[in-house]
Amino acid sequence: MKTVKKRLDEAVAAIGVTDPLADLEIDVRSFDIPRLVTVYPDRARLRWWTKAWFNNKEDGEASVEINRQTAVGFIRDEIAKDAMLEKYYPKQMEACRHAIEQTREQLMKQLNIT
């Protein structure tokens, strides 16, 4: 029984078309989901907030109030992006990790990597 890949390869060879993705190498270890986090103050600069966007969603997550020290630490790169996301958006980060692992496993199955 021929595999789908074999049939596709034979079809491509028969019509003389080159598959533009044939030499594509996927590094399943580097697959990631886009994440963005920012901090901002209210108009009086008394209260600070953080907001996050996952997977390029336009609306993003609900803003979360944070203390000024945390905001300044993030602005100065003393607090990493993922540390902020883990602290203030833990459920979303867990969903990201789960999605990345599922995708990695699916890609490895497709590529016959164990």
N, C-alpha and C positions, 0 to 999 in steps of 0.2 A: 504494500500500500504506500503510495507516494505521499510525502508530506506536503503541506501547503507551500512551504518555502521552495521545495523542489519543483512543484508545478509552476510557481511564479517564475523561478529561474529559467525553466524551459520555455515558458511563454515569452519572456523578455528576450531570450536568445533567438527564438524563432522569428520574431518580428524585427530584430536588430535594434532594439531600444536599450539604451544604457540606463540602468537604475541609478538616479542621482544620489540615493542614500546607501548604495551598495557598500561603500567604504566607510560609512559612518560608524564610529566606535562610541558606544555609550558607556560612560563610567558611572555605574550604578551607585558607587560610593559617594558621588558628589551631587546626586539629585537633591534638590531643595525646593522649598516653597517660599515665595517672596514674603517678607515681613518688614513692616515699617512701623516705627514708633516715634512719637514726638512729645515734647513737653511745651506747655505754654501757660502764661499767667492770665488772671482776669484783668480787667482794665485798671484796677487800683493796684495791681501787682501784689495783692495780699494773699490770694489763693492761687495754687498751681494745679495743673491738670496734666494728665497723660492720655494720649489717644493712640490707638493702634489700628493698622490695616493688615489683613492677612490675605494672601493669594490675589493681590491686586484688586480686591473688592473696593468699589467706589465709595461706599458709605462708611466703612470701617466699623470698629467696635465702639461701644459707649465710652465716653471719657470717664476717667477715674481721678478723683482728687488725690493729690500727693503733697508731701511737705516740700517746702522751699529747698531744703538741703538736698533732697533726692533730685529735684529738678536741676539744681546747679551742678550736682555730681554727674548727672547724665550729660548736660551741656558741655562740661569739661572733659568728657570721655573717661571719667573715673568709674562710671557704671556702664557696663556693656549693654548693648541692645537686647540680647537674649536674656540677660539678668532682669532687665525691666519687664520684658514680656512675661517671663516666668513668674515674677512677683505679682504683677497686676492683671495678667490674662492667662492664668494657669490652665484653664479648661481649653482655651484655644491652642495653646502650645502643645498640650497633650494630643489634641486632634491633629495638629501638624505632624508631630512625631509618628503618630499612628498611620497617617496618610503616606508619609515618606517611606515608612517600613513596608506597608502594603505594596506600594509602587515598586520599591526595590525588589521585593520578593517576586512580583509579577514579571518584571524585566529579567530577573535572573532565570525564571522558569522559561521565558520565551527564548532566551539566549543559551539555554541549557547549561547554566553555570550552577554548580552546587556549592 
